Amino acid sequence: MDMCLKNKIVFITGGSRGIGKAIAITLAAHGAKIAFCGRSKFDLDATSEILRQKGAEVWTFQADVSKPKEIENLIKQVTAEVNHIDILVNNAVTSESAPFDQLTDDMFRYHIDVKLMAYIRIARLILPYMKSQKSGRIINIGGMTARVVAPLRITNGVVNAGIANFTKQFSNYAAQYGITVNCVHPGYTVTDRVMQIFEREANESDKKLDAIILERTKDIPLGKLIKPQDIASAVLFFCSPMAGMITGQSLAVDGGSGDAIIY
Ligand SMILES: NC(=O)c1ccc[n+]([C@@H]2O[C@H](COP(=O)([O-])OP(=O)(O)OC[C@H]3O[C@@H](n4cnc5c(N)ncnc54)[C@H](OP(=O)(O)O)[C@@H]3O)[C@@H](O)[C@H]2O)c1
């Protein structure tokens, strides 16, 4: 199906690994040109090589989005090099799991800076370019902790709820410029990083990797683990003409695992 992405320029934060990488590969497969950032040069190079081998035009930028000054420099570099941005995918995160009594102010602040504030700061800096084009798509990757309790992921929950709220509030402002803003909430998604966690769990317990994977699958009503590609498909939809009249929405890609009823 033609998703009308040929030669569109996409900027993805955290496009070098996991869900961001799957989004980069998926959008590139539909003809988009891909700019993306991350901190590790090794991962940036490895993913850009994969994209180039598939025939995509690619730009990489090394930056830490938890730092406002680095974001300013990053967006200056991106806009100078790629000229304009049709689609922004806010995705980068690093997070830690800990029970409430071990979460310090600094841990909350870091998580807010690296994800919620970075999404807001990057959207703010890219907005003038989209405004002048009178079009644009912004997709914020949130997380199901916005909607369901996750005792070891309270910082994620606070941040992802903020992202869902920012998505709706910002969409209301951006609509006048022909820009849509939507959010995708991944459920527990098996990226390489998550697979390493499963492997560590298996090594540190008497359970086999297969048993751990089966346990995780049981939590998902559709009976399959969620893959990065599943999240990328939802992003592709929001980038496509099919989603032209959809804005301010948060879509869960969770295999039915979120118990909350959202009207
Ligand atoms: N996987 C899941 O189960 C799951 C569930 C719910 C929500 N999500 C959301 O999905 C998004 C992607 O998660 P993921 O699981 O794909 O994560 P991941 O595999 O750990 O990849 C994170 C990406 O962000 C980049 N990144 C991390 N910190 C950064 C920083 N300070 N500055 C710039 N780039 C940074 C990483 O590259 P570097 O480390 O090289 O910087 C990497 O490219 C996140 O918003 C996450 O909250 C994921």
The ligand as a Gaussian input file, in Angstrom:
#p B3LYP/6-31G(d) Opt

LIG

0 1
 N       10.299000      -1.647000      25.131000
 C        9.221000      -1.540000      25.869000
 O        8.723000      -2.530000      26.451000
 C        8.504000      -0.210000      26.022000
 C        7.288000      -0.195000      26.736000
 C        6.619000       1.009000      26.875000
 C        7.127000       2.167000      26.311000
 N        8.297000       2.120000      25.623000
 C        8.791000       3.381000      25.038000
 O        9.268000       3.186000      23.729000
 C       10.342000       4.098000      23.455000
 C       11.555000       3.323000      22.955000
 O       11.937000       2.382000      23.966000
 P       12.862000       1.132000      23.636000
 O       12.386000       0.030000      24.498000
 O       12.976000       0.946000      22.181000
 O       14.266000       1.659000      24.242000
 P       15.751000       1.204000      23.908000
 O       15.790000      -0.087000      23.183000
 O       16.499000       1.311000      25.197000
 O       16.265000       2.351000      22.908000
 C       16.301000       3.657000      23.382000
 C       16.834000       4.573000      22.294000
 O       16.908000       5.908000      22.824000
 C       18.270000       6.365000      22.764000
 N       18.550000       7.175000      23.953000
 C       18.496000       6.794000      25.241000
 N       18.820000       7.809000      26.048000
 C       19.109000       8.857000      25.242000
 C       19.532000      10.186000      25.491000
 N       19.742000      10.644000      26.724000
 N       19.745000      10.993000      24.426000
 C       19.562000      10.537000      23.162000
 N       19.137000       9.300000      22.872000
 C       18.930000       8.462000      23.904000
 C       19.104000       5.087000      22.740000
 O       20.390000       5.288000      22.177000
 P       21.658000       5.602000      23.144000
 O       21.531000       4.746000      24.362000
 O       22.840000       5.312000      22.295000
 O       21.558000       7.050000      23.478000
 C       18.246000       4.201000      21.840000
 O       18.407000       4.545000      20.487000
 C       10.594000       4.837000      24.760000
 O        9.933000       6.078000      24.746000
 C       10.002000       3.914000      25.803000
 O        9.625000       4.561000      27.002000
 C        9.014000       0.967000      25.467000

